[in-house]
Amino acid sequence: MTTIDSASLSALLAAPLKEKVVAIGDHQFRLREMTEEQATQYELGLQDKSGKYNWARARRAMIALMLVDDNGNRVVTDENQLKSLPRSIAGKLFDECQSLYRYEANEV
């Protein structure tokens, strides 16, 4: 293993984000991992003014940020659009989003 240099970092930053297609019932959902900037904004957005996390928003906010169409465009622009999504689908999507959100030791 070698230490990263400027050229290696540039190549890493230009690499495409991971995506996965998830089938739930008769529907397919394309999910794309977040950038570090998006992840930070997501985490900060879950905090209220006192710094406590608002976990009620966690599922919808993550799904809204990661659900994309075949061209990579976000499908949901406002997490509130997902309020009526059946809990069974939201739960499965959230689980799949979480798998893209975190990295296992062998992936880094």
Backbone as a chain_set.jsonl record, in Angstrom:
{"seq": "MTTIDSASLSALLAAPLKEKVVAIGDHQFRLREMTEEQATQYELGLQDKSGKYNWARARRAMIALMLVDDNGNRVVTDENQLKSLPRSIAGKLFDECQSLYRYEANEV", "coords": {"N": [[0.852, -1.167, 0.0], [0.54, 2.222, -0.828], [1.187, 5.64, 0.064], [-1.298, 8.116, -0.387], [-1.268, 10.346, -3.147], [-1.386, 13.521, -4.859], [-2.366, 13.083, -7.497], [-3.581, 10.574, -7.218], [-5.553, 11.189, -5.355], [-7.09, 12.99, -6.838], [-8.112, 11.26, -8.794], [-9.645, 9.588, -7.195], [-11.571, 11.39, -6.234], [-12.892, 11.911, -8.574], [-14.137, 9.576, -9.159], [-17.061, 7.598, -9.826], [-20.053, 7.685, -7.802], [-21.218, 5.059, -5.676], [-23.93, 2.978, -6.624], [-27.065, 1.305, -6.225], [-29.639, -0.932, -7.225], [-32.762, -1.615, -5.977], [-35.22, -3.986, -5.503], [-38.515, -3.867, -4.542], [-41.405, -5.361, -3.943], [-43.394, -4.771, -6.731], [-41.829, -2.768, -7.689], [-38.877, -0.965, -8.641], [-36.113, 0.598, -7.166], [-33.648, 3.034, -7.421], [-30.743, 3.699, -5.726], [-28.311, 6.006, -4.593], [-25.115, 6.511, -3.237], [-24.138, 8.992, -0.782], [-22.185, 12.016, -1.059], [-19.376, 13.116, 0.909], [-19.896, 15.721, 1.73], [-22.705, 15.893, 1.385], [-23.49, 13.973, 3.275], [-22.645, 15.155, 5.666], [-24.281, 17.444, 5.681], [-26.741, 16.166, 5.815], [-26.584, 14.925, 8.368], [-26.273, 17.184, 10.029], [-28.678, 18.427, 9.474], [-30.489, 16.876, 10.826], [-30.393, 17.716, 13.381], [-31.837, 19.663, 15.987], [-32.358, 23.07, 17.136], [-31.205, 23.034, 19.642], [-29.273, 21.167, 19.43], [-29.975, 18.532, 19.63], [-30.813, 15.376, 18.213], [-33.263, 14.885, 15.711], [-34.832, 12.252, 15.285], [-37.104, 11.446, 14.013], [-37.141, 12.437, 11.476], [-35.136, 11.087, 10.18], [-35.353, 8.724, 8.502], [-36.982, 9.496, 6.209], [-35.507, 11.733, 5.283], [-33.006, 10.63, 4.608], [-33.705, 8.763, 2.601], [-34.811, 10.527, 0.714], [-32.548, 11.975, -0.077], [-31.009, 10.022, -1.308], [-32.438, 8.576, -3.228], [-32.631, 8.12, -6.619], [-33.175, 8.699, -10.172], [-32.865, 6.847, -13.302], [-31.03, 8.416, -14.604], [-29.532, 9.522, -12.663], [-30.574, 11.671, -11.33], [-32.067, 13.273, -8.514], [-35.057, 11.948, -7.243], [-36.851, 12.778, -5.352], [-37.438, 15.907, -4.079], [-38.179, 17.11, -1.788], [-38.324, 15.952, 1.387], [-40.763, 15.641, 2.637], [-42.49, 14.774, 0.73], [-42.498, 12.089, 0.973], [-44.049, 11.335, 3.097], [-46.415, 9.818, 2.979], [-45.581, 7.38, 2.145], [-45.712, 3.869, 2.283], [-44.947, 2.317, 5.371], [-43.656, -0.149, 5.364], [-42.287, -0.185, 2.937], [-40.718, 2.126, 3.198], [-39.116, 1.385, 5.377], [-37.593, -0.754, 4.309], [-36.286, 0.576, 2.204], [-34.822, 2.449, 3.696], [-33.112, 0.746, 5.141], [-31.556, -0.237, 3.011], [-30.456, 2.158, 2.089], [-28.9, 2.833, 4.307], [-26.952, 0.869, 4.119], [-25.456, 1.791, 2.0], [-24.615, 4.147, 3.042], [-22.812, 3.75, 5.083], [-19.487, 2.444, 5.483], [-17.789, -0.625, 5.186], [-14.916, -2.094, 6.73], [-13.307, -3.389, 4.805], [-13.867, -2.013, 2.498], [-12.725, 0.446, 2.339]], "CA": [[0.0, 0.0, 0.0], [1.311, 3.458, -0.894], [0.522, 6.847, 0.552], [-2.015, 8.794, -1.466], [-0.673, 11.585, -3.645], [-2.345, 14.442, -5.476], [-2.997, 12.45, -8.661], [-4.457, 9.513, -6.715], [-6.712, 11.84, -4.737], [-7.921, 13.519, -7.925], [-8.815, 10.13, -9.405], [-10.638, 9.149, -6.224], [-12.645, 12.383, -6.202], [-13.607, 11.858, -9.856], [-14.785, 8.266, -9.298], [-18.521, 7.666, -9.667], [-20.599, 7.237, -6.53], [-21.848, 3.739, -5.734], [-25.383, 2.913, -6.769], [-27.657, -0.031, -6.213], [-31.06, -0.994, -7.558], [-33.434, -2.447, -4.991], [-36.581, -4.375, -5.885], [-39.46, -4.033, -3.442], [-42.678, -5.642, -4.599], [-43.371, -4.595, -8.184], [-41.111, -1.537, -7.992], [-37.426, -0.913, -8.499], [-35.64, 1.877, -6.652], [-32.208, 3.236, -7.583], [-30.179, 4.469, -4.631], [-26.922, 6.433, -4.822], [-24.474, 6.943, -1.995], [-23.936, 10.431, -0.609], [-20.83, 12.525, -0.924], [-19.088, 13.498, 2.291], [-20.609, 16.981, 1.98], [-24.128, 15.574, 1.566], [-23.638, 13.248, 4.537], [-22.523, 16.136, 6.741], [-25.502, 18.247, 5.67], [-27.811, 15.282, 6.299], [-26.444, 14.774, 9.815], [-26.561, 18.471, 10.665], [-30.1, 18.701, 9.279], [-31.277, 16.107, 11.785], [-30.286, 18.341, 14.699], [-32.652, 20.841, 16.239], [-31.577, 24.24, 17.57], [-30.472, 22.735, 20.877], [-28.251, 20.17, 19.121], [-30.504, 17.179, 19.773], [-31.205, 14.786, 16.94], [-34.67, 14.671, 15.415], [-34.794, 10.968, 14.598], [-38.327, 11.265, 13.235], [-36.849, 12.821, 10.088], [-33.982, 10.343, 9.671], [-35.672, 7.832, 7.379], [-37.397, 10.242, 5.006], [-34.434, 12.602, 4.801], [-31.985, 9.819, 3.952], [-34.274, 8.242, 1.35], [-34.951, 11.651, -0.217], [-31.227, 12.339, -0.602], [-30.343, 8.93, -2.008], [-33.282, 8.001, -4.279], [-32.362, 8.785, -7.898], [-33.711, 8.033, -11.355], [-31.841, 6.174, -14.11], [-30.04, 9.405, -15.037], [-28.816, 10.008, -11.492], [-31.235, 12.85, -10.755], [-32.883, 12.979, -7.347], [-36.481, 11.781, -7.515], [-37.572, 13.504, -4.312], [-36.778, 17.167, -3.753], [-38.608, 17.493, -0.447], [-38.575, 14.712, 2.13], [-42.173, 15.561, 3.017], [-43.184, 14.031, -0.317], [-42.484, 10.675, 1.343], [-44.838, 11.111, 4.317], [-47.451, 8.805, 2.761], [-44.954, 6.133, 1.693], [-45.972, 2.803, 3.251], [-43.841, 2.092, 6.309], [-42.925, -1.359, 4.961], [-41.361, 0.198, 1.861], [-39.765, 3.081, 3.769], [-38.167, 0.643, 6.202], [-36.674, -1.489, 3.439], [-35.436, 1.559, 1.531], [-33.917, 2.999, 4.7], [-32.079, -0.271, 5.377], [-30.66, -0.258, 1.85], [-29.725, 3.428, 2.117], [-27.89, 2.749, 5.351], [-25.837, 0.032, 3.668], [-24.62, 2.646, 1.146], [-24.174, 5.285, 3.847], [-21.644, 3.37, 5.883], [-18.486, 1.608, 4.803], [-17.156, -1.697, 5.938], [-13.452, -1.932, 6.772], [-12.677, -3.861, 3.579], [-14.244, -1.16, 1.365], [-11.999, 1.708, 2.38]], "C": [[0.902, 1.236, 0.0], [0.486, 4.616, -0.353], [-0.118, 7.574, -0.618], [-1.285, 10.075, -1.856], [-1.754, 12.394, -4.339], [-3.082, 13.798, -6.648], [-3.975, 11.364, -8.221], [-5.72, 10.099, -6.1], [-7.652, 12.391, -5.8], [-8.73, 12.408, -8.588], [-9.923, 9.626, -8.482], [-11.836, 10.095, -6.196], [-13.483, 12.363, -7.48], [-14.36, 10.538, -10.048], [-16.293, 8.403, -9.112], [-18.934, 7.159, -8.285], [-21.235, 5.859, -6.718], [-23.348, 3.893, -5.874], [-25.823, 1.472, -6.616], [-29.117, 0.098, -6.573], [-31.691, -2.023, -6.622], [-34.853, -2.729, -5.48], [-37.402, -4.577, -4.621], [-40.839, -4.184, -4.08], [-42.521, -5.523, -6.101], [-42.544, -3.392, -8.622], [-39.608, -1.714, -7.826], [-37.042, 0.497, -8.099], [-34.133, 1.942, -6.84], [-31.736, 4.162, -6.468], [-28.722, 4.791, -4.928], [-26.337, 6.918, -3.499], [-24.3, 8.459, -1.969], [-22.449, 10.769, -0.7], [-20.604, 12.866, 0.548], [-19.825, 14.786, 2.654], [-22.097, 16.734, 2.217], [-24.374, 14.877, 2.895], [-23.562, 14.208, 5.724], [-23.782, 16.986, 6.824], [-26.692, 17.436, 6.185], [-27.765, 15.192, 7.825], [-26.767, 16.074, 10.551], [-28.049, 18.819, 10.566], [-31.004, 17.94, 10.222], [-31.256, 16.728, 13.177], [-31.233, 19.53, 14.816], [-31.76, 21.966, 16.776], [-30.773, 23.983, 18.838], [-29.401, 21.673, 20.669], [-28.707, 18.732, 19.287], [-30.968, 16.673, 18.413], [-32.711, 14.565, 16.863], [-34.751, 13.388, 14.591], [-36.048, 10.714, 13.766], [-38.097, 11.582, 11.763], [-35.828, 11.899, 9.432], [-34.29, 9.494, 8.445], [-35.986, 8.618, 6.101], [-36.275, 11.079, 4.432], [-33.368, 11.799, 4.066], [-32.49, 9.28, 2.615], [-34.357, 9.352, 0.31], [-33.613, 12.039, -0.843], [-30.636, 11.273, -1.517], [-31.148, 8.314, -3.145], [-33.104, 8.798, -5.572], [-33.015, 8.009, -9.038], [-32.554, 7.404, -12.142], [-30.754, 7.119, -14.607], [-29.253, 9.993, -13.866], [-29.405, 11.257, -10.867], [-32.081, 12.443, -9.562], [-34.353, 12.938, -7.729], [-37.313, 12.637, -6.572], [-36.797, 14.765, -3.964], [-37.128, 17.657, -2.356], [-38.99, 16.218, 0.286], [-40.033, 14.548, 2.533], [-43.015, 14.868, 1.953], [-43.327, 12.557, 0.06], [-43.34, 10.355, 2.576], [-45.869, 10.002, 4.16], [-46.892, 7.48, 2.248], [-45.244, 5.036, 2.725], [-44.728, 2.508, 4.094], [-43.011, 0.874, 5.911], [-41.907, -1.045, 3.863], [-40.301, 1.151, 2.398], [-38.71, 2.362, 4.595], [-37.137, -0.098, 5.375], [-35.735, -0.534, 2.71], [-34.401, 2.146, 2.488], [-32.795, 2.017, 5.005], [-31.063, -0.297, 4.242], [-29.836, 1.03, 1.779], [-28.607, 3.379, 3.15], [-26.699, 1.912, 4.912], [-24.911, 0.808, 2.721], [-23.995, 3.794, 1.938], [-22.921, 4.962, 4.647], [-20.717, 2.49, 5.048], [-18.008, 0.525, 5.736], [-15.653, -1.534, 5.808], [-12.795, -2.36, 5.466], [-13.016, -3.022, 2.351], [-13.412, 0.105, 1.285], [-10.565, 1.501, 2.007]], "O": [[1.894, 1.295, 0.726], [-0.744, 4.569, -0.32], [0.451, 7.64, -1.707], [-0.755, 10.79, -1.006], [-2.912, 11.979, -4.392], [-4.297, 13.954, -6.775], [-5.066, 11.243, -8.778], [-6.818, 9.577, -6.294], [-8.871, 12.273, -5.678], [-9.904, 12.599, -8.906], [-11.011, 9.279, -8.941], [-12.982, 9.65, -6.139], [-14.65, 12.755, -7.466], [-15.134, 10.399, -10.995], [-16.749, 9.233, -8.327], [-18.259, 6.324, -7.684], [-21.73, 5.541, -7.799], [-23.954, 4.81, -5.32], [-25.052, 0.541, -6.848], [-29.759, 1.104, -6.271], [-31.211, -3.15, -6.498], [-35.592, -1.808, -5.827], [-37.034, -5.358, -3.743], [-41.365, -3.246, -4.68], [-41.61, -6.113, -6.681], [-42.554, -3.03, -9.799], [-39.135, -2.493, -6.998], [-37.578, 1.472, -8.626], [-33.417, 1.015, -6.463], [-32.259, 5.262, -6.289], [-27.986, 3.954, -5.45], [-26.986, 7.642, -2.744], [-24.313, 9.116, -3.009], [-21.582, 9.93, -0.454], [-21.55, 12.898, 1.335], [-20.322, 14.92, 3.772], [-22.683, 17.299, 3.14], [-25.363, 15.162, 3.57], [-24.331, 14.082, 6.678], [-24.298, 17.225, 7.916], [-27.544, 17.959, 6.903], [-28.785, 15.363, 8.492], [-27.452, 16.062, 11.573], [-28.608, 19.435, 11.474], [-32.164, 18.311, 10.406], [-32.014, 16.314, 14.054], [-31.407, 20.301, 13.871], [-30.541, 21.812, 16.854], [-29.765, 24.648, 19.079], [-28.696, 21.31, 21.611], [-27.916, 17.807, 19.105], [-31.45, 17.438, 17.577], [-33.342, 14.118, 17.821], [-34.74, 13.426, 13.361], [-36.04, 9.843, 12.896], [-38.791, 11.047, 10.898], [-35.678, 11.939, 8.211], [-33.559, 9.545, 7.455], [-35.351, 8.433, 5.063], [-36.107, 11.133, 3.214], [-32.877, 12.227, 3.022], [-31.779, 9.337, 1.612], [-34.011, 9.139, -0.851], [-33.562, 12.393, -2.02], [-29.846, 11.59, -2.406], [-30.581, 7.586, -3.96], [-33.387, 9.995, -5.618], [-33.36, 6.835, -8.899], [-31.406, 7.43, -11.698], [-29.673, 6.673, -14.99], [-28.404, 10.863, -14.061], [-28.802, 11.844, -9.969], [-32.735, 11.4, -9.583], [-34.834, 13.804, -8.46], [-38.359, 13.16, -6.957], [-35.625, 14.693, -3.595], [-36.446, 18.523, -1.807], [-39.881, 15.489, -0.149], [-40.49, 13.426, 2.75], [-44.127, 14.422, 2.235], [-44.187, 11.859, -0.478], [-43.346, 9.215, 3.041], [-46.167, 9.308, 5.131], [-47.654, 6.56, 1.949], [-45.042, 5.251, 3.921], [-43.609, 2.458, 3.582], [-41.794, 0.866, 6.099], [-40.798, -1.58, 3.865], [-39.118, 1.003, 2.091], [-37.528, 2.699, 4.517], [-35.948, -0.079, 5.692], [-34.537, -0.793, 2.605], [-33.238, 2.316, 2.123], [-31.638, 2.423, 5.117], [-29.858, -0.37, 4.48], [-28.652, 0.993, 1.445], [-27.493, 3.834, 2.888], [-25.563, 2.204, 5.286], [-23.717, 0.516, 2.647], [-22.967, 4.343, 1.542], [-22.07, 5.827, 4.855], [-21.119, 1.886, 4.053], [-17.845, 0.745, 6.936], [-15.174, -0.899, 4.868], [-11.81, -1.747, 5.055], [-12.502, -3.293, 1.265], [-13.402, 0.769, 0.248], [-9.789, 2.456, 1.984]]}, "num_chains": 1, "name": "protein.A"}
